[in-house]
């Protein structure tokens, strides 16, 4: 399994590209604490769907493995894995094969 810092870097790069594509100033310089979705986050539901798809593709390309970030576990979680860069990083790590 890749280290958390490597996955976090992948999430940050992906968020930055999405911010450029959607012209989202709030996400231009993301860090681990950057809010993504929910009360604090700048993404709407369409932006979130794009980010999830981009992240799943990035993981598949870099690690030759397929994960699903829009699964029942994520949808039923008490604390959304989509709320920040850090929580998204943790969600990816949980889904990576051991």
MDAnalysis code that builds the backbone (N, CA, C; Angstrom):
import MDAnalysis as mda
import numpy as np

u = mda.Universe.empty(294, n_residues=98, atom_resindex=np.repeat(np.arange(98), 3), trajectory=True)
u.add_TopologyAttr("name", ["N", "CA", "C"] * 98)
u.add_TopologyAttr("resid", np.arange(1, 99))
u.add_TopologyAttr("resname", ["UNK", "UNK", "UNK", "UNK", "UNK", "UNK", "UNK", "UNK", "UNK", "UNK", "UNK", "UNK", "UNK", "UNK", "UNK", "UNK", "UNK", "UNK", "UNK", "UNK", "UNK", "UNK", "UNK", "UNK", "UNK", "UNK", "UNK", "UNK", "UNK", "UNK", "UNK", "UNK", "UNK", "UNK", "UNK", "UNK", "UNK", "UNK", "UNK", "UNK", "UNK", "UNK", "UNK", "UNK", "UNK", "UNK", "UNK", "UNK", "UNK", "UNK", "UNK", "UNK", "UNK", "UNK", "UNK", "UNK", "UNK", "UNK", "UNK", "UNK", "UNK", "UNK", "UNK", "UNK", "UNK", "UNK", "UNK", "UNK", "UNK", "UNK", "UNK", "UNK", "UNK", "UNK", "UNK", "UNK", "UNK", "UNK", "UNK", "UNK", "UNK", "UNK", "UNK", "UNK", "UNK", "UNK", "UNK", "UNK", "UNK", "UNK", "UNK", "UNK", "UNK", "UNK", "UNK", "UNK", "UNK", "UNK"])
u.atoms.positions = np.array([
    [0.847, -1.179, 0.000],
    [0.000, 0.000, 0.000],
    [0.891, 1.241, 0.000],
    [0.545, 2.226, -0.809],
    [1.354, 3.458, -0.854],
    [1.221, 4.246, 0.454],
    [2.231, 5.033, 0.776],
    [2.148, 5.851, 1.994],
    [1.076, 6.938, 1.869],
    [0.559, 7.360, 3.010],
    [-0.501, 8.369, 3.040],
    [-0.066, 9.644, 2.332],
    [1.180, 10.051, 2.499],
    [1.654, 11.296, 1.876],
    [1.577, 11.218, 0.352],
    [1.828, 10.044, -0.192],
    [1.769, 9.861, -1.650],
    [0.328, 9.971, -2.151],
    [-0.603, 9.358, -1.428],
    [-2.016, 9.438, -1.811],
    [-2.513, 10.877, -1.647],
    [-2.110, 11.530, -0.555],
    [-2.516, 12.923, -0.337],
    [-2.030, 13.813, -1.475],
    [-0.807, 13.590, -1.921],
    [-0.266, 14.364, -3.044],
    [-1.111, 14.132, -4.304],
    [-1.516, 12.895, -4.538],
    [-2.361, 12.575, -5.685],
    [-3.714, 13.300, -5.580],
    [-4.295, 13.317, -4.390],
    [-5.570, 14.016, -4.177],
    [-5.392, 15.513, -4.422],
    [-4.328, 16.091, -3.872],
    [-4.074, 17.529, -4.033],
    [-3.895, 17.881, -5.511],
    [-3.133, 17.092, -6.236],
    [-2.944, 17.344, -7.675],
    [-4.280, 17.280, -8.425],
    [-5.088, 16.293, -8.084],
    [-6.368, 16.102, -8.759],
    [-7.334, 17.244, -8.440],
    [-7.358, 17.665, -7.185],
    [-8.203, 18.801, -6.786],
    [-7.753, 20.063, -7.510],
    [-6.450, 20.263, -7.612],
    [-5.924, 21.452, -8.295],
    [-6.347, 21.472, -9.772],
    [-6.236, 20.335, -10.448],
    [-6.654, 20.265, -11.859],
    [-8.149, 20.542, -12.001],
    [-8.942, 19.990, -11.091],
    [-10.382, 20.241, -11.116],
    [-10.662, 21.722, -10.900],
    [-9.943, 22.348, -9.984],
    [-10.120, 23.782, -9.702],
    [-9.833, 24.620, -10.941],
    [-8.805, 24.231, -11.690],
    [-8.496, 24.949, -12.932],
    [-9.602, 24.742, -13.965],
    [-10.059, 23.502, -14.115],
    [-11.094, 23.187, -15.105],
    [-12.409, 23.908, -14.813],
    [-12.768, 23.979, -13.534],
    [-14.052, 24.575, -13.135],
    [-13.913, 26.016, -12.642],
    [-12.690, 26.540, -12.720],
    [-12.398, 27.913, -12.281],
    [-12.887, 28.155, -10.846],
    [-12.444, 27.291, -9.949],
    [-12.803, 27.380, -8.536],
    [-11.632, 27.965, -7.756],
    [-11.681, 29.241, -7.503],
    [-10.579, 29.929, -6.818],
    [-10.296, 29.332, -5.447],
    [-11.322, 28.883, -4.747],
    [-11.156, 28.344, -3.392],
    [-10.335, 27.052, -3.362],
    [-10.175, 26.404, -4.508],
    [-9.432, 25.139, -4.556],
    [-8.140, 25.238, -5.366],
    [-7.721, 26.437, -5.708],
    [-6.526, 26.612, -6.538],
    [-5.241, 26.144, -5.849],
    [-5.172, 26.305, -4.518],
    [-3.967, 25.919, -3.773],
    [-4.395, 25.003, -2.621],
    [-4.780, 23.774, -2.936],
    [-5.283, 22.886, -1.895],
    [-4.188, 22.364, -0.972],
    [-4.573, 22.127, 0.270],
    [-3.704, 21.491, 1.273],
    [-4.510, 20.348, 1.891],
    [-3.930, 19.638, 2.828],
    [-4.653, 18.530, 3.455],
    [-5.898, 19.014, 4.193],
    [-5.896, 20.269, 4.660],
    [-7.030, 20.811, 5.403],
    [-8.113, 21.426, 4.509],
    [-7.887, 21.500, 3.225],
    [-8.833, 22.148, 2.320],
    [-10.180, 21.433, 2.323],
    [-11.232, 22.202, 2.572],
    [-12.600, 21.668, 2.522],
    [-12.988, 21.456, 1.065],
    [-13.698, 20.364, 0.804],
    [-14.113, 20.047, -0.554],
    [-15.623, 20.133, -0.733],
    [-16.358, 19.444, 0.130],
    [-17.796, 19.294, -0.075],
    [-18.506, 19.381, 1.269],
    [-19.714, 19.892, 1.231],
    [-20.477, 20.038, 2.470],
    [-20.576, 21.496, 2.855],
    [-20.866, 21.731, 4.097],
    [-21.094, 23.095, 4.581],
    [-19.919, 24.027, 4.283],
    [-18.706, 23.552, 4.481],
    [-17.518, 24.382, 4.297],
    [-16.943, 24.329, 2.877],
    [-17.286, 23.309, 2.128],
    [-16.641, 23.073, 0.843],
    [-17.253, 23.812, -0.330],
    [-16.432, 24.182, -1.307],
    [-16.899, 24.920, -2.480],
    [-17.500, 24.050, -3.585],
    [-17.348, 22.718, -3.500],
    [-17.870, 21.865, -4.566],
    [-19.371, 21.661, -4.439],
    [-20.065, 21.737, -5.580],
    [-21.462, 21.338, -5.613],
    [-21.491, 19.849, -5.965],
    [-22.670, 19.278, -6.068],
    [-22.750, 17.832, -6.300],
    [-22.114, 17.425, -7.630],
    [-22.245, 18.249, -8.655],
    [-21.635, 17.923, -9.948],
    [-20.116, 17.976, -9.863],
    [-19.603, 18.973, -9.174],
    [-18.166, 19.063, -8.975],
    [-17.629, 17.867, -8.199],
    [-18.389, 17.420, -7.200],
    [-17.986, 16.254, -6.413],
    [-17.958, 14.999, -7.275],
    [-18.963, 14.815, -8.107],
    [-18.992, 13.653, -9.001],
    [-17.765, 13.666, -9.910],
    [-17.428, 14.823, -10.443],
    [-16.235, 14.932, -11.297],
    [-14.966, 14.601, -10.521],
    [-14.860, 15.117, -9.295],
    [-13.669, 14.845, -8.487],
    [-13.552, 13.358, -8.182],
    [-14.649, 12.726, -7.783],
    [-14.620, 11.291, -7.485],
    [-14.170, 10.499, -8.707],
    [-14.729, 10.817, -9.851],
    [-14.356, 10.130, -11.091],
    [-12.880, 10.346, -11.422],
    [-12.426, 11.589, -11.293],
    [-11.014, 11.905, -11.568],
    [-10.081, 11.160, -10.615],
    [-10.463, 11.074, -9.335],
    [-9.627, 10.380, -8.357],
    [-9.592, 8.876, -8.617],
    [-10.730, 8.293, -8.941],
    [-10.755, 6.866, -9.255],
    [-9.879, 6.575, -10.470],
    [-9.937, 7.447, -11.480],
    [-9.094, 7.285, -12.670],
    [-7.614, 7.450, -12.326],
    [-7.288, 8.434, -11.481],
    [-5.891, 8.687, -11.111],
    [-5.310, 7.503, -10.342],
    [-6.099, 6.928, -9.437],
    [-5.643, 5.756, -8.681],
    [-5.432, 4.575, -9.628],
    [-6.364, 4.375, -10.543],
    [-6.240, 3.275, -11.503],
    [-4.990, 3.433, -12.360],
    [-4.735, 4.644, -12.804],
    [-3.578, 4.892, -13.663],
    [-2.265, 4.740, -12.908],
    [-2.194, 5.314, -11.715],
    [-0.932, 5.308, -10.974],
    [-0.634, 3.971, -10.302],
    [-1.668, 3.316, -9.780],
    [-1.454, 2.096, -8.992],
    [-2.012, 0.837, -9.634],
    [-2.556, 0.965, -10.831],
    [-3.100, -0.177, -11.567],
    [-4.096, -0.971, -10.716],
    [-4.940, -0.242, -9.999],
    [-5.984, -0.867, -9.193],
    [-7.240, -0.019, -9.254],
    [-8.376, -0.666, -9.139],
    [-9.646, 0.047, -9.233],
    [-10.297, 0.123, -7.861],
    [-10.712, 1.329, -7.493],
    [-11.432, 1.543, -6.243],
    [-12.726, 2.279, -6.558],
    [-13.672, 2.213, -5.639],
    [-14.918, 2.965, -5.778],
    [-15.069, 3.879, -4.572],
    [-15.077, 5.172, -4.843],
    [-15.237, 6.149, -3.769],
    [-16.707, 6.497, -3.529],
    [-17.581, 6.067, -4.407],
    [-19.014, 6.346, -4.257],
    [-19.733, 5.041, -3.940],
    [-19.342, 4.430, -2.833],
    [-19.941, 3.163, -2.439],
    [-20.857, 3.350, -1.231],
    [-21.477, 2.281, -0.825],
    [-22.422, 2.336, 0.302],
    [-21.742, 2.827, 1.576],
    [-20.508, 2.403, 1.789],
    [-19.771, 2.825, 2.988],
    [-19.640, 4.349, 3.033],
    [-19.309, 4.947, 1.906],
    [-19.148, 6.405, 1.841],
    [-20.487, 7.113, 2.018],
    [-21.517, 6.583, 1.386],
    [-22.825, 7.232, 1.427],
    [-23.472, 7.163, 2.806],
    [-23.158, 6.113, 3.560],
    [-23.791, 5.948, 4.866],
    [-22.900, 6.394, 6.026],
    [-21.721, 6.890, 5.723],
    [-20.791, 7.300, 6.776],
    [-21.345, 8.487, 7.570],
    [-21.131, 8.427, 8.869],
    [-21.586, 9.529, 9.721],
    [-20.833, 10.813, 9.384],
    [-19.537, 10.683, 9.112],
    [-18.732, 11.828, 8.677],
    [-18.311, 11.570, 7.234],
    [-18.766, 12.409, 6.339],
    [-18.542, 12.213, 4.905],
    [-17.053, 12.158, 4.563],
    [-16.669, 11.170, 3.767],
    [-15.282, 11.119, 3.302],
    [-14.973, 12.188, 2.257],
    [-15.996, 12.915, 1.834],
    [-15.826, 13.923, 0.788],
    [-15.599, 15.325, 1.351],
    [-15.560, 15.480, 2.654],
    [-15.541, 16.815, 3.253],
    [-14.218, 17.559, 3.083],
    [-13.084, 16.854, 2.976],
    [-11.795, 17.539, 2.877],
    [-10.788, 16.686, 2.118],
    [-9.661, 17.293, 1.787],
    [-8.573, 16.552, 1.139],
    [-8.131, 15.409, 2.049],
    [-7.988, 15.676, 3.331],
    [-7.530, 14.641, 4.267],
    [-8.516, 13.478, 4.355],
    [-9.806, 13.773, 4.464],
    [-10.783, 12.690, 4.572],
    [-10.876, 11.901, 3.265],
    [-10.700, 12.568, 2.129],
    [-10.699, 11.878, 0.840],
    [-9.465, 10.973, 0.728],
    [-8.336, 11.458, 1.210],
    [-7.114, 10.659, 1.233],
    [-7.326, 9.391, 2.051],
    [-7.910, 9.550, 3.235],
    [-8.177, 8.396, 4.100],
    [-9.134, 7.412, 3.431],
    [-10.148, 7.926, 2.738],
    [-11.109, 7.067, 2.047],
    [-10.418, 6.247, 0.958],
    [-9.503, 6.858, 0.242],
    [-8.758, 6.129, -0.803],
    [-7.903, 5.045, -0.165],
    [-7.193, 5.397, 0.899],
    [-6.341, 4.404, 1.571],
    [-7.143, 3.223, 2.085],
    [-8.342, 3.464, 2.606],
    [-9.190, 2.380, 3.114],
    [-9.599, 1.429, 2.006],
    [-9.677, 1.926, 0.790],
    [-10.155, 1.117, -0.323],
    [-9.032, 0.472, -1.140],
    [-7.800, 0.848, -0.869],
    [-6.662, 0.271, -1.591],
    [-6.457, -1.173, -1.138],
    [-6.130, -2.056, -2.070],
    [-5.866, -3.434, -1.664],
    [-4.623, -3.502, -0.769],
    [-4.682, -4.359, 0.217],
    [-3.617, -4.494, 1.211],
    [-2.371, -5.061, 0.654],
])
